[in-house]
């Protein structure tokens, strides 16, 4: 083993899910409702560093009531997928980028960084063991959830935890669009802010998501599907939609170009976002990272200059936005249907992930 990997102690699940039950789940897995037979745990302490790597049966974990994560929310997570490609091999998509992002989150949350090789090794150990849980249905995948949290048994805010538990669990997932791709209506949140400069906006920590629930509930109460987060200072600069990065298409056809809000420290650096910024120019679609206000968004749609808008993220790949609603305004984007550029980018990325299209970027990481 290299200095950045560990030997795993393996304890097989003596009561794995029966094959017939597993196949029934894989036929209609939904999202985040079912979990594979095993999980990975790796411990960290200030004295020992990363140690005690285990693959063990999926199940509850012992946690002291005074564990710091329960009181001070020192926690972070990642999300990526394993795919069964057309030739039967099993791959993941850009796992080292997820590892790098987890370490950026760890630095912001005063948590230990995990070697990227160990992060990927943990994914591989779990997926190889639970390979039968990777769906074969096109558009389905095995969602991988690596996460880390503070376990020191102490109450006090003078210093971060000295002990942590890193884990990986896996959940088969169906299509994000079981009834076909339908553009969403989004709500411009003026009452809630997702993140502020100097805060934890660019860290993938659970507190950011807990803080978003009230804004999402407000969006649903207004008859919308998702909430659009605006900047914390002026409440007019567009940042994210739900838990996804936003992209704006100007023009159409060969004249189309993309704009996405620049990373300022309050936005999450999405893996899908980064992939779009690399993929689009190779398809003849120029890209720009900049700023866009709600007034510019509305005016661009009303003039026809902005032809499409979509959110992008691991779960949906691309989620078209069809209409925008706010306390004092409302407008439609294009004809309210999925746009040509959005669907072209989605098809290209899905093709790379499934193996039906070439991968010139080296994004696909083979596991089996």
C-alpha positions in Angstrom: 0.0 0.0 0.0 1.1 3.6 -0.6 1.5 6.0 2.2 -1.7 7.6 1.1 -3.8 4.4 1.2 -4.7 1.9 4.0 -5.3 -1.8 4.4 -9.0 -2.4 5.0 -10.3 -4.8 7.5 -13.2 -6.6 5.7 -16.3 -7.9 7.6 -18.8 -9.3 5.1 -22.5 -8.9 5.7 -23.7 -12.3 6.9 -27.3 -11.3 6.0 -27.1 -9.5 2.6 -30.2 -8.5 0.8 -31.7 -11.5 -1.0 -31.1 -11.3 -4.7 -34.8 -11.2 -5.6 -35.4 -8.3 -3.2 -32.3 -6.4 -4.5 -33.5 -6.8 -8.1 -36.9 -5.5 -7.1 -35.3 -2.4 -5.6 -33.1 -1.8 -8.6 -36.2 -1.9 -10.9 -37.5 1.1 -9.1 -35.0 2.5 -6.6 -36.2 6.1 -6.3 -33.7 8.5 -4.6 -31.9 7.9 -1.4 -34.4 5.4 -0.1 -32.4 2.1 -0.2 -28.8 1.3 0.7 -26.4 -1.4 -0.2 -25.2 -4.2 2.1 -22.0 -2.6 3.3 -20.4 0.7 4.3 -16.9 2.1 4.8 -15.5 3.7 8.0 -12.1 5.2 8.5 -11.1 7.0 11.8 -8.9 10.0 12.3 -7.2 11.3 15.5 -4.7 14.0 16.0 -2.3 11.5 17.4 -2.7 8.6 14.8 -3.8 10.4 11.7 -6.0 8.3 9.4 -6.3 4.7 10.6 -8.7 1.8 11.3 -10.1 1.5 7.8 -13.0 -1.0 7.6 -15.5 -2.4 5.2 -18.4 -3.6 7.3 -22.2 -4.4 7.1 -24.4 -1.3 6.6 -26.0 -0.4 9.9 -26.2 2.1 12.8 -23.0 3.5 14.3 -22.3 4.2 18.0 -22.1 7.9 18.7 -21.5 9.5 22.1 -24.2 12.1 23.0 -21.4 14.7 23.5 -19.8 14.2 20.1 -19.0 17.6 18.8 -20.8 17.1 15.5 -24.1 17.0 17.4 -23.5 20.4 19.1 -21.3 22.4 16.7 -22.2 20.9 13.3 -18.6 20.1 12.3 -19.5 18.0 9.3 -19.1 17.8 5.6 -20.0 15.5 2.7 -19.7 14.8 -1.0 -21.9 13.2 -3.6 -21.0 11.3 -6.8 -22.2 8.3 -8.8 -21.0 4.9 -10.0 -22.3 3.9 -13.4 -22.6 0.5 -15.2 -21.4 1.3 -18.7 -22.6 -0.2 -21.9 -19.8 -2.8 -21.9 -20.6 -3.9 -18.4 -17.7 -2.2 -16.6 -18.4 0.0 -13.6 -17.0 3.5 -13.4 -17.2 6.7 -11.4 -17.1 10.2 -12.7 -14.2 12.5 -11.7 -13.8 11.1 -8.2 -10.5 12.9 -7.6 -12.3 16.2 -8.1 -14.8 15.3 -5.4 -11.8 14.4 -3.2 -10.2 17.7 -3.8 -13.5 19.5 -3.1 -13.9 17.6 0.1 -10.5 18.8 1.2 -11.3 22.4 0.4 -14.5 22.0 2.5 -12.3 20.4 5.3 -10.0 23.4 5.4 -12.9 25.8 5.8 -14.5 23.6 8.5 -11.2 23.2 10.4 -11.3 19.4 9.7 -8.5 17.1 8.6 -7.9 16.6 4.9 -8.1 13.0 3.6 -5.5 11.9 1.0 -7.2 11.9 -2.4 -5.9 8.3 -3.0 -7.5 7.1 0.2 -10.8 8.8 -0.6 -11.0 7.1 -4.0 -9.8 3.8 -2.5 -12.7 3.9 -0.1 -15.1 4.3 -3.0 -13.6 1.5 -4.9 -13.6 -0.9 -1.9 -17.3 -0.3 -1.4 -18.4 -0.4 -5.0 -16.4 -3.6 -5.8 -18.0 -5.3 -2.8 -21.5 -4.2 -3.6 -21.1 -4.3 -7.4 -24.5 -6.1 -7.8 -26.2 -3.0 -6.5 -25.1 -0.9 -9.5 -28.2 -0.7 -11.7 -28.0 -1.7 -15.4 -30.9 0.4 -16.5 -29.9 3.4 -18.6 -30.1 6.6 -16.6 -29.8 4.8 -13.3 -26.7 4.7 -11.1 -25.3 4.0 -7.7 -25.1 7.2 -5.7 -22.1 7.4 -3.4 -22.1 9.5 -0.3 -18.7 10.0 1.4 -19.0 12.1 4.6 -17.0 13.1 7.6 -17.9 14.3 11.1 -16.4 15.3 14.4 -16.5 12.6 17.1 -14.5 14.1 20.0 -16.5 13.7 23.3 -16.4 17.2 24.7 -18.6 20.2 25.0 -16.7 23.4 24.3 -16.1 25.7 21.4 -12.5 26.6 22.1 -11.1 24.3 19.4 -12.2 22.0 16.7 -12.6 18.3 17.3 -9.5 16.1 17.6 -11.2 13.0 16.3 -13.3 12.3 13.2 -15.1 9.5 11.4 -15.1 9.3 7.6 -17.7 7.1 6.0 -19.0 6.0 2.6 -22.5 4.7 2.0 -24.2 3.9 -1.3 -27.7 4.1 -2.6 -29.1 2.9 -5.9 -30.8 5.8 -7.7 -33.3 5.9 -10.5 -33.8 8.6 -13.1 -34.1 12.1 -11.8 -36.9 12.5 -14.4 -39.0 9.4 -14.1 -41.8 11.1 -16.1 -39.6 12.9 -18.6 -37.7 16.2 -18.4 -39.9 19.0 -17.4 -38.7 22.6 -16.8 -39.1 23.8 -13.2 -40.5 27.1 -11.9 -38.2 28.9 -9.5 -38.8 31.4 -6.7 -36.6 34.4 -6.1 -35.9 34.3 -2.4 -35.8 37.8 -0.8 -36.3 36.6 2.8 -33.6 34.0 3.1 -29.9 33.9 2.2 -28.0 30.7 1.5 -24.5 32.1 2.2 -22.6 35.3 2.9 -19.0 36.4 2.0 -16.6 34.9 4.4 -19.1 32.2 5.4 -19.3 28.5 4.4 -21.0 28.9 1.0 -18.3 27.1 -0.9 -18.0 24.3 1.6 -20.2 21.2 1.1 -21.3 21.1 4.7 -24.7 20.0 6.0 -25.4 23.3 7.8 -25.7 25.1 4.4 -28.5 22.6 3.4 -30.3 22.9 6.7 -30.3 26.6 6.3 -31.9 26.3 2.9 -35.0 24.3 4.0 -37.0 27.4 5.0 -36.3 29.1 1.7 -37.2 26.0 -0.2 -40.4 25.6 1.8 -41.3 29.3 0.9 -40.7 28.5 -2.8 -43.1 25.5 -2.6 -45.7 27.6 -0.8 -45.5 30.0 -3.7 -46.2 27.2 -6.2 -42.6 26.9 -7.3 -40.3 23.8 -7.5 -37.0 25.4 -6.5 -35.6 28.5 -4.8 -33.1 30.8 -6.4 -30.5 32.1 -4.0 -29.5 35.7 -4.3 -26.4 37.5 -2.9 -26.4 38.3 0.8 -25.6 42.0 0.4 -27.9 43.5 -2.3 -30.3 40.6 -2.8 -30.2 41.1 -6.6 -27.2 39.1 -7.9 -28.1 35.6 -8.9 -26.1 32.8 -7.3 -27.6 29.3 -7.2 -30.9 27.4 -7.7 -31.7 25.0 -5.0 -28.5 22.9 -4.5 -27.4 23.4 -8.2 -25.3 25.9 -10.1 -27.1 28.1 -12.6 -26.2 28.6 -16.3 -27.7 31.1 -18.8 -27.8 30.5 -22.5 -27.6 33.6 -24.7 -28.6 33.3 -28.3 -29.2 30.0 -30.0 -27.8 27.5 -32.5 -24.3 28.4 -33.6 -24.5 31.8 -31.9 -25.2 30.4 -28.5 -23.0 31.2 -25.5 -23.1 30.4 -21.8 -22.8 32.6 -18.7 -22.6 31.2 -15.2 -22.2 33.1 -11.9 -18.5 33.3 -11.0 -17.2 31.5 -7.9 -16.9 34.2 -5.2 -16.7 32.0 -2.1 -20.5 31.9 -1.6 -21.2 29.4 -4.3 -20.4 25.7 -4.4 -17.8 24.7 -7.0 -19.9 22.1 -8.7 -18.3 19.1 -10.5 -21.0 19.2 -13.2 -20.5 23.0 -13.5 -16.8 22.5 -14.1 -17.5 19.8 -16.6 -19.9 22.1 -18.5 -17.3 24.8 -18.6 -14.9 22.4 -20.3 -17.4 20.6 -22.5 -19.3 23.5 -24.0 -16.4 25.2 -25.8 -15.5 21.9 -27.4 -19.0 21.8 -28.8 -18.6 25.3 -30.1 -20.4 27.1 -27.2 -18.3 29.9 -25.6 -18.5 30.2 -21.8 -18.1 33.0 -19.4 -18.0 33.3 -15.6 -19.5 36.6 -14.5 -22.4 38.3 -12.7 -26.1 38.5 -13.6 -28.8 40.4 -11.7 -32.4 39.5 -11.5 -33.2 42.6 -13.6 -30.8 41.5 -16.3 -32.2 38.0 -16.2 -35.8 39.3 -16.6 -34.8 41.8 -19.3 -32.8 39.2 -21.2 -35.7 36.8 -21.3 -38.2 39.4 -22.3 -36.0 40.6 -25.2 -35.2 37.0 -26.2 -31.5 37.5 -25.7 -31.5 34.8 -23.0 -33.0 31.7 -24.6 -32.5 29.1 -22.0 -31.6 28.7 -18.3 -30.7 25.5 -16.5 -29.4 24.3 -13.2 -26.7 21.7 -13.2 -25.6 19.2 -10.6 -24.7 15.5 -9.9 -28.3 14.3 -9.4 -30.1 15.9 -12.4 -27.1 16.6 -14.6 -29.2 19.4 -16.1 -32.5 20.7 -14.8 -34.1 23.3 -17.2 -35.8 26.4 -15.8 -39.0 27.3 -17.5 -40.3 30.2 -15.4 -39.3 32.6 -12.7 -41.5 34.0 -9.9 -40.8 36.6 -7.2 -42.7 38.8 -4.8 -43.1 41.5 -7.4 -42.4 39.9 -10.8 -42.8 36.9 -12.9 -41.6 35.9 -16.4 -41.1 32.9 -18.6 -37.9 31.7 -20.2 -38.1 31.0 -24.0 -41.1 28.8 -24.7 -41.1 27.3 -21.3 -39.7 24.0 -22.6 -36.3 22.3 -22.4 -33.9 24.1 -24.8 -31.7 22.8 -27.6 -28.4 23.8 -25.9 -29.4 22.4 -22.5 -30.3 19.0 -24.0 -27.2 18.9 -26.2 -25.0 19.4 -23.2 -26.9 16.9 -21.1 -26.7 14.2 -23.9 -23.0 14.7 -24.3 -22.2 14.4 -20.6 -24.5 11.4 -20.1 -22.9 9.8 -23.2 -19.4 10.2 -21.6 -20.6 8.7 -18.3 -22.4 5.8 -19.9 -19.5 5.0 -22.3 -21.5 5.6 -25.4 -19.4 8.6 -26.3 -15.6 9.1 -26.2 -14.1 10.6 -23.0 -11.3 12.8 -24.3 -10.9 14.4 -20.8 -10.1 11.3 -18.8 -13.1 12.0 -16.5 -14.3 8.4 -16.3 -12.5 6.4 -13.6 -12.8 2.6 -14.0 -13.5 0.7 -10.8 -14.3 -2.8 -12.3 
